[in-house]
Amino acid sequence: MFYHIKELQYEAKPSKPDPLYAKKLQEVLGGQYGEISVMMQYLFQGFNCRADQKYKDLLHDIGTEEIGHVEMLATMIARLLDNAPVKEQEEAYQSDPALAAVMGGMK
């Protein structure tokens, strides 16, 4: 059903690590209204669509496009964390107590 082209549409590489910005992008990727949620909603609706085939195709097309958004965001987050000192990564997550508890365990 899906065809994966093993290259990104745009090659964006950050000039230096930035764990704080990576943290912000994680919200865009996996937050309550993030790309992963949107992708899953469209694909699930498409899989279960009983309406005319054109609507099912539309839902699948949108869900498939969202898979590309997830890939782009996940790649940028990984690149922003590449070679980032562990101390900087920890500081980025400690600025949010809830996230620090999830990532590092409750103290």
ABEGO torsion letter per residue (X at the ends): XBBBBABBABBBBBABBBAAAAAAAAAAAABAABAAAAAAAAAAAAAABABBAAAAAAAAAAAAAAAAAAAAAAAAAAAAABGBBAAAAAAAAAABAAAAAAAAEBX
